[in-house]
Amino acid sequence: MVKQINFNGIDRLYDAYSWRLTRRAKRVWRSGVVLTGKDNPNSERAQLENNIAKYTKRKYALAVQSGTDALYFALRAHSIGPGKKVMCPAYSFLSTATAIKRTRADIIFIDVDKDGQIGSLELKQKPDAVVYVNLFGNLAEYHRLSTYCKDNKIPLIEDAAQSFGAFYKKIPSGKLGDTSILSFSPTKNLPCFGNGGMVLTDNEYIADTIKSLRYHGVGKNLVPYGYNSVMSEDHCAQVNFLLSKYKKLQKKRQCVREWYEIELYKLGILLFKTQKDTISSNHKLVISVNNRDKLKEFLASKGIETQIHYKTILPYTEYFNSKELFPMATDISREALTLPLYPHLTKEEVLYVCNTIKDFYGV
């Protein structure tokens, strides 16, 4: 009998905490206050913002409708728009680049290193901002990036959508930029059963601008126009609860990764790793292999769902059609395969995945 191992484990997360999650959602629904545009210190959103700000050691945390909106608003708050230039990695999820494109700024794509993190910035033209991504939950070289931005007096924006729970020395991801953004989509380590995002900053002006942008332009800092990008109260309640369990869930996720590492090492397969002096959030478990597409098909035939992150690098998508060469990003995109990784995977299932890979290569 073929086992079925889904790529995303949010269904198992719900099973583990179903009545507690449902109880909190029902409490919101019964209150009649399911969406709050203006600030309300007693709301689930306000509690979530306070909790995340405390966790990330930030002065301000502003919840919005998605991680994509969070990145767009962060750019807007830093006055990024037409005529400006923004650096970002060539290898990331589509929203990293499209959020910049949405501001109508020009994008300077940067090739990545062997672990998929943004590479050297020095040989490119000076930008007006740098957006970097802690890919797969692993941290990029924060000191190098922050030094470059300080020397050039431009903002560093941390896309921490995949790295909540990671640390650079004792500094949490979410504080590794002038402004940082999070995502609470169902694929993330700290998800909600819907969508949501957050902007993190220590700058009061930036925080006030985000408040105006997320709610129709209303607020201290008037903007030409705003948006309806408010995270719902029931989703905030879910994330508030899961945040209280986050340390436990992260320990389980780390344990699952270690099971993989032991077995894959026997096969000579190495994983993408985080930088020295950092702790990964272990958002994704990505391997680099030969015959990647055929391996993916073989695993699927055995009931194992995998994903490719990312089959087309950002500059080569239909949105940009760049002719520039990005050799490292291109190589990674041809060989990278992402295996299931979530807290409620069992050791038996991890062994099944690894043994199936072993069968494919005839090791």
Secondary structure as UniProt FT lines:
FT   HELIX           10..31
FT   TURN            41..42
FT   HELIX           44..56
FT   STRAND          60..64
FT   HELIX           67..77
FT   TURN            78..79
FT   TURN            82..83
FT   STRAND          85..89
FT   HELIX           94..103
FT   STRAND          106..110
FT   TURN            114..115
FT   TURN            122..123
FT   STRAND          129..133
FT   HELIX           135..137
FT   HELIX           142..152
FT   STRAND          156..159
FT   TURN            161..165
FT   STRAND          167..168
FT   TURN            169..170
FT   STRAND          171..172
FT   TURN            173..174
FT   STRAND          179..183
FT   TURN            186..187
FT   STRAND          197..201
FT   HELIX           204..214
FT   TURN            216..217
FT   HELIX           233..244
FT   HELIX           246..266
FT   TURN            267..268
FT   TURN            276..277
FT   STRAND          278..279
FT   STRAND          285..288
FT   TURN            290..291
FT   HELIX           292..301
FT   TURN            302..303
FT   TURN            309..310
FT   HELIX           314..316
FT   TURN            318..320
FT   HELIX           327..335
FT   STRAND          336..339
FT   TURN            343..344
FT   HELIX           347..361
//
